[in-house]
């Protein structure tokens, strides 16, 4: 199949591209002129400069089966929320519009398991999903919102990610400064995320114009305190865990948990159980 990947150079995007190529798909990577291509430059992919005109040209001259949107911005900057508006909503929505124009069958976006109104990031992600639902009901495009929980592991994981950075500190027997650690998180390894995406892309969809909201996690959650204490034990670390060193977010942190009943109903299964995946993260360090 011919697949366009938006956000192809990031941690998750690079892994998605690598997996799709491994599965034998013809992959087009949308990149900025300033993008770091180190994660994907060695792969047999085609590059599209990130502009609506260039993307439209590819859509016009090729029969594209899927567009997978992995573009996201988490943080505000000097212009406040402008980058989040552009990356999380305006840009992917403009590509969705082109996808409908050129009869692309499927559009998938990487959403978030956070509550829709938790912050600007989750709010903009939810608005894209709502627009996808609206247009799927009025056109033949299938829209998939993958409500992704906190993920970790695999290739290209930045050192700043919570699990990896915590393991690094524990291995070095450093003090680990934390919030109260009461909030519960559903954690999933990136390999399982990729398996799910691969299976969705390969699945035979016999209808058009459908909207699917698919939670993506392990279906299990534990507190940050439990997670860090488990990692410390697995690392045989002498680190001091300082819970309460940082104040909790005003209003508290939401607990997150993916309802994964749809996965078993579809015949798919995760490779890694919750703590098995974390143990592998320690072994991989």
C-alpha positions as CSV (number, residue, x, y, z in Angstrom):
1,X,0.0,0.0,0.0
2,X,1.0,3.6,-0.5
3,X,1.1,5.5,2.8
4,X,1.9,9.1,3.7
5,X,3.2,9.7,7.2
6,X,3.0,13.1,8.7
7,X,5.4,13.7,11.6
8,X,7.8,11.0,10.2
9,X,11.0,12.2,11.8
10,X,10.0,12.1,15.5
11,X,10.4,9.3,18.1
12,X,7.1,7.6,17.3
13,X,6.9,8.8,13.7
14,X,10.4,7.3,12.9
15,X,9.3,4.0,14.4
16,X,6.1,4.0,12.4
17,X,8.0,4.6,9.2
18,X,10.5,1.9,9.9
19,X,7.7,-0.6,10.7
20,X,5.7,0.3,7.6
21,X,8.8,-0.1,5.4
22,X,9.5,-3.5,7.0
23,X,5.9,-4.5,6.3
24,X,6.5,-3.8,2.6
25,X,4.6,-0.6,2.1
26,X,5.5,2.3,-0.2
27,X,6.0,5.1,2.3
28,X,6.1,8.9,1.7
29,X,7.5,10.9,4.6
30,X,6.4,14.5,5.0
31,X,9.4,16.5,6.4
32,X,10.4,20.1,6.9
33,X,13.5,21.5,5.2
34,X,15.1,21.8,8.6
35,X,14.0,18.3,9.8
36,X,16.6,15.9,11.3
37,X,16.3,12.9,9.0
38,X,18.8,10.7,10.9
39,X,16.1,8.3,12.0
40,X,14.8,7.5,8.5
41,X,17.3,8.7,5.9
42,X,18.7,5.2,5.4
43,X,15.2,3.7,4.6
44,X,13.8,3.3,1.1
45,X,11.2,6.0,1.5
46,X,10.2,9.0,-0.6
47,X,10.4,12.5,1.0
48,X,7.8,15.3,0.6
49,X,8.6,18.8,1.7
50,X,6.0,19.9,4.2
51,X,3.7,22.1,2.2
52,X,0.1,21.7,1.1
53,X,1.2,22.2,-2.5
54,X,3.8,19.4,-2.4
55,X,1.5,17.0,-0.6
56,X,-1.4,17.8,-3.0
57,X,0.9,17.0,-5.9
58,X,1.7,13.5,-4.5
59,X,-2.0,12.9,-3.8
60,X,-2.9,14.0,-7.3
61,X,-0.4,11.8,-9.1
62,X,-0.6,8.7,-6.8
63,X,-3.3,6.5,-5.4
64,X,-2.7,6.9,-1.7
65,X,-4.3,4.3,0.6
66,X,-3.5,5.7,4.0
67,X,-2.4,9.0,5.6
68,X,-1.1,8.5,9.2
69,X,-0.8,11.7,11.2
70,X,1.9,11.6,13.9
71,X,2.4,15.4,14.1
72,X,2.1,16.9,17.5
73,X,3.4,19.8,19.7
74,X,3.1,19.5,23.5
75,X,4.4,22.8,24.8
76,X,3.6,26.5,24.4
77,X,6.3,28.9,23.3
78,X,6.8,32.6,22.9
79,X,3.7,32.8,20.7
80,X,1.7,31.0,23.5
81,X,-0.4,28.3,21.8
82,X,0.1,29.1,18.1
83,X,2.4,26.1,17.4
84,X,0.0,23.7,19.1
85,X,-2.9,25.1,17.1
86,X,-1.0,24.7,13.9
87,X,0.6,21.3,14.5
88,X,-2.2,19.5,16.3
89,X,-5.2,20.9,14.4
90,X,-4.8,23.2,11.5
91,X,-2.1,21.4,9.5
92,X,-3.5,17.9,9.8
93,X,-7.0,19.2,9.1
94,X,-5.8,20.8,5.9
95,X,-4.3,17.4,4.9
96,X,-7.5,15.7,5.8
97,X,-9.3,18.1,3.4
98,X,-6.9,17.1,0.6
99,X,-7.3,13.4,1.4
100,X,-11.1,13.7,0.9
101,X,-10.5,15.7,-2.3
102,X,-8.3,12.9,-3.8
103,X,-10.3,10.0,-2.4
104,X,-7.8,8.6,0.1
105,X,-9.6,5.7,1.8
106,X,-8.1,6.0,5.3
107,X,-6.8,8.7,7.6
108,X,-5.4,7.8,11.0
109,X,-4.3,10.3,13.7
110,X,-2.3,9.7,16.8
111,X,-4.4,11.2,19.6
112,X,-3.9,11.1,23.4
113,X,-5.5,9.1,26.2
114,X,-5.5,12.3,28.3
115,X,-9.0,13.9,29.0
116,X,-10.1,16.1,26.2
117,X,-10.2,19.2,28.4
118,X,-7.0,18.5,30.4
119,X,-4.8,21.0,28.6
120,X,-4.4,22.7,25.2
121,X,-2.5,19.7,23.8
122,X,-5.3,17.2,24.5
123,X,-8.0,19.8,23.6
124,X,-6.5,20.4,20.1
125,X,-6.1,16.7,19.6
126,X,-9.8,16.1,20.5
127,X,-10.9,18.8,18.1
128,X,-9.1,17.1,15.2
129,X,-10.9,13.9,16.1
130,X,-14.2,15.6,16.2
131,X,-13.6,17.1,12.7
132,X,-12.6,13.7,11.5
133,X,-15.8,12.2,12.8
134,X,-17.8,15.0,11.2
135,X,-16.2,14.5,7.8
136,X,-16.2,10.7,7.9
137,X,-20.0,10.9,8.2
138,X,-20.2,13.2,5.1
139,X,-17.6,11.5,2.8
140,X,-16.2,8.1,2.1
141,X,-13.1,8.5,4.1
142,X,-12.5,6.3,7.2
143,X,-11.1,8.2,10.2
144,X,-9.2,6.5,13.0
145,X,-8.3,8.3,16.2
146,X,-5.7,6.2,18.1
147,X,-6.0,7.5,21.7
148,X,-2.5,6.7,22.7
149,X,-1.4,6.3,26.3
150,X,2.1,7.0,27.6
151,X,4.5,4.9,25.5
152,X,8.2,4.1,25.8
153,X,11.0,1.8,24.6
154,X,12.1,0.7,21.2
155,X,14.3,2.6,18.8
156,X,14.9,6.4,18.9
157,X,13.7,6.9,22.5
158,X,14.9,10.3,23.7
159,X,16.9,10.4,26.9
160,X,14.4,12.9,28.3
161,X,11.4,10.5,28.2
162,X,10.2,9.7,31.8
163,X,10.9,6.0,31.8
164,X,14.3,6.2,30.2
165,X,15.5,9.2,32.2
166,X,14.3,7.5,35.4
167,X,16.1,4.3,34.6
168,X,19.3,6.3,33.8
169,X,19.2,8.0,37.2
170,X,18.5,4.7,39.0
171,X,21.4,3.0,37.3
172,X,23.7,5.8,38.3
173,X,22.3,5.7,41.9
174,X,21.2,9.4,41.7
175,X,18.5,10.9,43.8
176,X,15.2,10.9,41.9
177,X,13.0,13.9,42.5
178,X,9.3,13.3,41.9
179,X,5.8,14.6,42.6
180,X,3.7,12.7,45.1
181,X,3.5,9.9,42.5
182,X,-0.2,9.2,43.2
183,X,-1.4,9.6,39.6
184,X,-2.0,6.4,37.7
185,X,-0.7,5.8,34.2
186,X,-1.4,3.2,31.6
187,X,2.0,2.5,29.9
188,X,2.6,0.7,26.7
189,X,5.8,-0.3,24.8
190,X,6.2,1.3,21.4
191,X,6.6,-2.2,19.8
192,X,3.0,-2.9,20.8
193,X,1.9,0.4,19.4
194,X,3.5,-0.4,16.1
195,X,1.9,-3.8,16.0
196,X,-1.5,-2.2,16.5
197,X,-0.9,0.3,13.7
198,X,0.5,-2.4,11.4
199,X,-2.6,-4.6,12.0
200,X,-5.0,-1.7,11.4
201,X,-3.3,-0.8,8.2
202,X,-3.5,-4.3,7.0
203,X,-7.0,-5.0,8.1
204,X,-9.7,-5.3,5.5
205,X,-12.3,-2.5,5.9
206,X,-15.5,-3.4,4.0
207,X,-17.2,-0.1,4.7
208,X,-16.4,3.5,3.9
209,X,-17.1,6.7,5.8
210,X,-16.6,5.1,9.2
211,X,-15.1,6.7,12.4
212,X,-13.2,4.6,14.9
213,X,-12.0,5.8,18.3
214,X,-9.4,3.3,19.4
215,X,-7.8,3.5,22.9
216,X,-4.2,2.3,22.7
217,X,-2.6,1.1,26.0
218,X,-2.2,-2.1,28.0
219,X,-5.6,-1.8,29.7
220,X,-3.8,-1.6,33.1
221,X,-2.6,1.3,35.2
222,X,-0.4,1.8,38.2
223,X,0.7,4.8,40.2
224,X,3.9,6.6,39.3
225,X,5.1,5.6,42.8
226,X,4.6,1.9,42.0
227,X,6.3,2.3,38.6
228,X,9.4,4.0,40.0
229,X,9.7,1.7,42.9
230,X,9.5,-1.3,40.6
231,X,12.2,0.2,38.3
232,X,14.4,0.8,41.3
233,X,14.1,-2.8,42.4
234,X,14.8,-4.0,38.9
235,X,17.9,-1.8,38.7
236,X,19.2,-2.9,42.1
237,X,19.6,0.8,42.7
238,X,20.6,2.6,45.8
239,X,18.9,5.8,44.6
240,X,16.8,7.9,47.1
241,X,13.3,8.4,45.8
242,X,12.1,11.8,46.9
243,X,8.3,11.8,46.4
244,X,6.8,15.2,46.9
245,X,10.0,17.1,45.8
246,X,7.9,18.7,43.1
247,X,4.4,20.0,43.7
248,X,1.5,18.2,41.9
249,X,-0.1,20.1,39.1
250,X,-2.8,22.4,40.4
251,X,-6.1,20.6,40.2
252,X,-4.3,17.2,40.3
253,X,-3.2,14.8,37.5
254,X,-5.8,12.6,35.9
255,X,-5.5,8.9,36.0
256,X,-5.4,7.3,32.6
257,X,-6.6,3.8,31.5
258,X,-7.3,2.5,28.0
259,X,-10.3,0.3,27.4
260,X,-8.6,-2.4,25.3
261,X,-11.7,-4.6,24.8
262,X,-11.7,-3.7,21.1
263,X,-8.2,-5.3,20.7
264,X,-9.2,-8.8,21.9
265,X,-12.4,-8.5,19.9
266,X,-10.3,-8.0,16.8
267,X,-8.1,-11.0,17.5
268,X,-4.9,-8.9,18.3
269,X,-2.8,-9.3,21.4
270,X,-0.1,-7.3,23.1
271,X,3.5,-8.7,23.3
272,X,4.2,-7.1,26.6
273,X,2.3,-7.1,29.8
274,X,2.6,-4.0,32.0
275,X,5.5,-4.8,34.2
276,X,7.1,-7.2,31.7
277,X,7.5,-4.2,29.4
278,X,9.1,-2.1,32.1
279,X,11.5,-4.9,33.0
280,X,12.6,-5.1,29.3
281,X,13.2,-1.3,29.5
282,X,15.7,-1.9,32.3
283,X,17.3,-4.9,30.5
284,X,17.6,-2.8,27.3
285,X,19.3,0.1,29.0
